[in-house]
């Protein structure tokens, strides 16, 4: 699976703030497969605890930086940012 680069997708703005992203069908399918995989992982109690922890860290980061636009282009970048959020 290749990198998903933010610049590849048009952003829809409303009142000067980003509101939505337009994605191609192939990328949308990859997103759906990823979500289905996460749903499968959620059936495992150990994985569920980890997923909940990641979500809580993302919410904490979003609360601390409400105007920040997230621009992660790899899973490693996401996890690195969440690690920083967890240390705040």
Secondary structure, DSSP 8 states (H G I E B T S, - for coil): -----GGGS-EEEETTEEEEE---HHHHHHHHHHHHHHHHHHTSHHHHHHHHHHHHHHHHHHHHTTT------SHHHHHHHHHHHHT-
